[in-house]
Amino acid sequence: MNVLCEKKETDLNVSSTLEANNIALAAASSSNTSVPSSTSSPSPMKRSAPEYEPTDADDDVDTLKRSKRTPSSSSTHSTLSNPDGNQVEEITNGEDEISKNELESVTSDPTSNYDPSPLPSSSQIDDDEDSSEMLYRLASMKSTSSNQRIIIIKCIAVIVCLILGMDIDDETSQSDDDNSFKGVPIENLTNILQNAPKLSNMEHIMDTNHTFMIKPYKYNVNNPTEPEPNNVRYIDKWDFDHIKMPCSETIEHCTGRDWQILCLEQLLNEVCKIYTPEDRAHFLSDVLLNIITLALKVNEICGQPPPLLKIGSNRAVTMSQLQCASLLSCAFFCLFPRRHEQQPGSEYETYQNPNFNTIFFGSRHGSSPWKLEKLKSILHYFTRITQKMPIGVLSFRRYCLPKSCTPEWGNSSNTLCKIHLTKNKTIEDMHGFLQVDFANKYIGGGVMNHGCVQEEIRFVICPEMLLSLLLCEVMEPQECIFLTGCERFSSYKGYSTTYKWLDNYDDPTPRDEWGRRLCHVVAIDAICFNNPAMQWNGKYVRRELLKAYSAFRVPAGEKKLLEGNVAGIATGNWGCGAFRGDKQLKAIIQLMAASEAERPLIYITYHDRVLVDTFSKLYDYLIQKDARVKDLYKYLAEYSQIETNLDIFDYILTTPMASEKLVTTNKNTTNNTTSDETNIESSTITTKQNDDKDS
């Protein structure tokens, strides 16, 4: 890149290409700190399916109305036996295991066939068109100016918010919080800041599935020291179980590509619009030089390649924040080989591309404003670590729920957990609780592209989470990914197309004994439904229950160490945006999963006061009726079989529980039996009297 050779000149401009191969060679030799400029023209970027699969949002405006559910002709009925003696029918499609082909027929990718066509007429707009698709089309219209597009998008957002009874607020700001809530006060719920988990010393961890890239380390809050890499000299592992590192001696000539970086160029060159002249000069003279240094020294800093967290592996990796920064610096220069090759049958078909080429990629007519703001948030992270490298530790863990631990939902007698409902908070504000990332099955979703909803925003304000794109394979239905200790570096406002980097954020979260921030995040992916009515099918309800429970469950041994004081779960409208999930159904599913895991639930509706009120009313009713997890499961099973205009909340409120029906049935049976016995006795007496009379 030209900028590396000319960084001392005052009129420095960002080159439009990155010569990644030259930097890779420089990293291998660690002797050449300058990189010659590229003279080749940039090659077009190839779009791959995993990168462009949409991420779901906690509050994308969902314009879909739940259609009446009628059993499809291809569905079969299975009968669930219950301990009460009654039976409940539910729709299934054969086996409970969902095949990949079947899942593809249910799901869809709203952005994979995107066509920036002119604004359609009202007669051309499908009632079932997702709002995010519509807004994305409007944002890219060529027939209108950028200002006109922004006005149109904001008008649509206001109209939809009014229809759904949501607060009209396009800027996510903690200052708007009125502290209103329903349910249990949040201070009455256990969190890890009050009751930090007890950790074994690193040297006592004998789990072969847990890789420590640092020497045994114990954090001293009064005198923190930098964790040391495990290996003084780099030990390479070029295989299918580890990251293929750019500093490897066996690296082949596979990184010699020119990437377009028009988005980065626009960010830095539009002085006074996005970056001030001082910020631009600081980035080019100091920050960029530090990124280069971190990339060139990746072999010294890391000492070994991290393991891949593959499907079903139950693996974990723990590293220092410095090691994470070095790996992200390599991704900045697109140095990880083959990761952009994600065609069917390729080595990384089931992985995300962690290299920054896709977020750098832009149009010569200008990149989307929110993509520039995302990139600005990531560059702020590099600015912060240039000023002062944080001293701490991170862990990434993949967890696969054993089949033997799958709950029998129709038989569960667990009582409902405590719940706290609020509308003005954000999940990242719920310090000390397990925070849910509404993830794409390819973790990170569209963070490196145009995606800018719950998961993507979390990853750009906490850029250390981006390392999970390098480590993690696609998630299976019974899997989740834990990200522990990731620090937050930025504050923001807005959401989706209105997202803006706001300011620096100094994370006050304390650290545990290993030096990790007491910030625990779990990534779970919901099903993206092509036909929203299919989500009521028993098979898909069970899949979502399994996914949520895999993230919420605490192993018995860990629960014993915590003496039952398990931290609550901060979540919200999981899968209810671009993935077309029903908010009420997802609320019930997560309530069931949290209750089965015996953990309190903090449910954030993102300005949806109607959902707060209706969910609170339903919860109070269920508590009054002493409802159990199995009762909710039976309600869902019954509801999937009927045609009704009632939503699921109203259906539950107006329908007796199965256990109540059984009591009523038994009472009627008893009354009928008593009546029959009385009639028989009366008949016997009458007959005897007649016999005596005849005698």
LINKA-V831076 format. One record per backbone hydrogen bond with DSSP energy under -0.5 kcal/mol. CO is the residue of the C=O (numbers start at 1). NH is the residue of the N-H. If there is no record, write none. Layout:
# LINKA-V831076
co:CO nh:NH
co:CO nh:NH
This chain:
# LINKA-V831076
co:1 nh:4
co:1 nh:5
co:2 nh:5
co:2 nh:6
co:6 nh:9
co:9 nh:12
co:16 nh:261
co:18 nh:20
co:18 nh:259
co:19 nh:23
co:20 nh:24
co:21 nh:25
co:22 nh:26
co:23 nh:27
co:24 nh:28
co:25 nh:29
co:26 nh:30
co:31 nh:33
co:48 nh:52
co:49 nh:53
co:50 nh:53
co:56 nh:455
co:57 nh:576
co:61 nh:63
co:61 nh:131
co:68 nh:70
co:72 nh:75
co:76 nh:92
co:78 nh:90
co:79 nh:81
co:80 nh:88
co:82 nh:85
co:86 nh:82
co:88 nh:80
co:90 nh:78
co:91 nh:538
co:91 nh:539
co:92 nh:76
co:93 nh:95
co:97 nh:99
co:99 nh:103
co:100 nh:104
co:101 nh:105
co:102 nh:106
co:103 nh:107
co:106 nh:530
co:106 nh:531
co:108 nh:110
co:109 nh:112
co:109 nh:113
co:111 nh:114
co:115 nh:117
co:121 nh:124
co:121 nh:125
co:122 nh:125
co:124 nh:126
co:126 nh:129
co:130 nh:134
co:131 nh:135
co:132 nh:136
co:133 nh:137
co:134 nh:138
co:135 nh:139
co:136 nh:140
co:137 nh:140
co:138 nh:141
co:141 nh:144
co:145 nh:149
co:146 nh:150
co:147 nh:151
co:148 nh:152
co:149 nh:153
co:150 nh:154
co:151 nh:155
co:152 nh:156
co:153 nh:157
co:154 nh:158
co:155 nh:159
co:156 nh:160
co:157 nh:161
co:158 nh:162
co:159 nh:163
co:160 nh:164
co:161 nh:165
co:161 nh:166
co:162 nh:165
co:167 nh:169
co:170 nh:172
co:171 nh:173
co:173 nh:176
co:174 nh:177
co:182 nh:421
co:185 nh:188
co:186 nh:189
co:190 nh:568
co:191 nh:194
co:191 nh:195
co:201 nh:204
co:202 nh:205
co:204 nh:206
co:206 nh:208
co:207 nh:210
co:209 nh:211
co:209 nh:316
co:210 nh:212
co:211 nh:213
co:211 nh:318
co:213 nh:230
co:219 nh:221
co:228 nh:215
co:234 nh:236
co:235 nh:305
co:237 nh:239
co:239 nh:242
co:241 nh:308
co:243 nh:245
co:245 nh:248
co:248 nh:251
co:252 nh:254
co:255 nh:257
co:257 nh:20
co:257 nh:259
co:258 nh:43
co:259 nh:18
co:261 nh:265
co:262 nh:266
co:263 nh:267
co:264 nh:268
co:265 nh:269
co:266 nh:270
co:269 nh:271
co:270 nh:273
co:270 nh:274
co:270 nh:275
co:275 nh:272
co:276 nh:280
co:277 nh:281
co:278 nh:282
co:279 nh:283
co:280 nh:284
co:281 nh:285
co:282 nh:286
co:282 nh:287
co:283 nh:288
co:286 nh:290
co:287 nh:291
co:288 nh:292
co:289 nh:293
co:290 nh:294
co:291 nh:295
co:292 nh:296
co:293 nh:297
co:295 nh:298
co:297 nh:301
co:298 nh:302
co:298 nh:303
co:299 nh:303
co:303 nh:235
co:306 nh:243
co:308 nh:310
co:309 nh:473
co:310 nh:313
co:315 nh:398
co:316 nh:211
co:317 nh:396
co:318 nh:213
co:319 nh:394
co:320 nh:324
co:321 nh:325
co:322 nh:326
co:323 nh:327
co:324 nh:328
co:325 nh:329
co:326 nh:330
co:327 nh:331
co:328 nh:332
co:329 nh:333
co:330 nh:335
co:331 nh:334
co:331 nh:356
co:335 nh:337
co:336 nh:339
co:338 nh:341
co:340 nh:342
co:341 nh:348
co:343 nh:346
co:346 nh:349
co:348 nh:351
co:350 nh:474
co:352 nh:354
co:355 nh:358
co:356 nh:360
co:357 nh:361
co:360 nh:263
co:360 nh:264
co:363 nh:366
co:368 nh:372
co:369 nh:373
co:370 nh:374
co:371 nh:375
co:372 nh:376
co:373 nh:377
co:374 nh:378
co:375 nh:379
co:376 nh:380
co:377 nh:381
co:378 nh:382
co:379 nh:383
co:380 nh:384
co:381 nh:385
co:382 nh:386
co:383 nh:387
co:384 nh:388
co:390 nh:392
co:392 nh:321
co:394 nh:319
co:395 nh:484
co:396 nh:317
co:397 nh:482
co:399 nh:401
co:399 nh:480
co:402 nh:405
co:403 nh:406
co:407 nh:409
co:408 nh:411
co:408 nh:412
co:409 nh:412
co:412 nh:630
co:414 nh:629
co:418 nh:601
co:419 nh:184
co:420 nh:603
co:421 nh:182
co:422 nh:605
co:423 nh:607
co:426 nh:429
co:427 nh:430
co:429 nh:431
co:430 nh:433
co:432 nh:192
co:433 nh:435
co:434 nh:570
co:435 nh:522
co:436 nh:438
co:437 nh:439
co:437 nh:524
co:439 nh:526
co:441 nh:443
co:441 nh:475
co:442 nh:445
co:444 nh:447
co:446 nh:449
co:446 nh:451
co:452 nh:496
co:453 nh:457
co:454 nh:458
co:455 nh:459
co:456 nh:460
co:457 nh:461
co:458 nh:462
co:461 nh:489
co:461 nh:490
co:462 nh:465
co:463 nh:466
co:464 nh:467
co:465 nh:468
co:466 nh:469
co:466 nh:470
co:467 nh:470
co:467 nh:471
co:468 nh:472
co:471 nh:309
co:472 nh:352
co:476 nh:479
co:478 nh:401
co:480 nh:399
co:481 nh:523
co:482 nh:397
co:482 nh:484
co:483 nh:521
co:484 nh:395
co:485 nh:517
co:488 nh:507
co:489 nh:505
co:491 nh:502
co:491 nh:503
co:493 nh:500
co:495 nh:498
co:496 nh:499
co:500 nh:493
co:503 nh:491
co:505 nh:507
co:510 nh:518
co:512 nh:515
co:513 nh:219
co:515 nh:393
co:516 nh:512
co:517 nh:519
co:518 nh:432
co:518 nh:520
co:519 nh:485
co:519 nh:521
co:520 nh:435
co:521 nh:483
co:522 nh:437
co:522 nh:524
co:523 nh:481
co:524 nh:439
co:527 nh:529
co:528 nh:530
co:530 nh:532
co:531 nh:534
co:532 nh:535
co:533 nh:536
co:534 nh:537
co:537 nh:540
co:537 nh:541
co:538 nh:542
co:539 nh:543
co:540 nh:544
co:541 nh:545
co:542 nh:546
co:543 nh:547
co:544 nh:548
co:545 nh:549
co:546 nh:550
co:547 nh:551
co:548 nh:552
co:549 nh:553
co:553 nh:555
co:555 nh:559
co:556 nh:560
co:557 nh:561
co:558 nh:562
co:559 nh:564
co:560 nh:563
co:562 nh:565
co:564 nh:566
co:568 nh:434
co:569 nh:571
co:569 nh:602
co:570 nh:436
co:571 nh:604
co:572 nh:574
co:573 nh:576
co:575 nh:581
co:577 nh:580
co:579 nh:529
co:581 nh:583
co:582 nh:586
co:583 nh:587
co:584 nh:588
co:585 nh:589
co:586 nh:590
co:587 nh:591
co:588 nh:592
co:589 nh:593
co:590 nh:594
co:591 nh:595
co:592 nh:596
co:593 nh:597
co:594 nh:598
co:594 nh:599
co:595 nh:598
co:600 nh:569
co:601 nh:420
co:601 nh:603
co:602 nh:571
co:602 nh:604
co:603 nh:422
co:603 nh:605
co:604 nh:573
co:607 nh:167
co:607 nh:609
co:608 nh:612
co:609 nh:613
co:610 nh:614
co:611 nh:615
co:612 nh:616
co:613 nh:617
co:614 nh:618
co:615 nh:619
co:616 nh:620
co:617 nh:621
co:618 nh:622
co:619 nh:623
co:620 nh:624
co:621 nh:625
co:622 nh:627
co:623 nh:626
co:627 nh:416
co:628 nh:631
co:628 nh:632
co:629 nh:633
co:630 nh:634
co:631 nh:635
co:632 nh:636
co:633 nh:637
co:634 nh:638
co:635 nh:639
co:636 nh:640
co:638 nh:641
co:639 nh:642
co:642 nh:644
co:647 nh:651
co:648 nh:652
co:649 nh:653
co:650 nh:654
co:651 nh:655
co:652 nh:655
co:657 nh:661
co:658 nh:662
co:659 nh:663
co:660 nh:664
co:661 nh:665
co:662 nh:666
co:663 nh:667
co:664 nh:668
co:665 nh:669
co:666 nh:670
co:667 nh:671
co:668 nh:672
co:669 nh:673
co:670 nh:674
co:671 nh:675
co:672 nh:676
co:673 nh:677
co:674 nh:678
co:675 nh:679
co:676 nh:680
co:677 nh:681
co:678 nh:682
co:679 nh:683
co:680 nh:684
co:681 nh:685
co:682 nh:686
co:683 nh:687
co:684 nh:688
co:685 nh:689
co:686 nh:690
co:687 nh:691
co:688 nh:692
co:689 nh:693
co:690 nh:694
co:691 nh:695
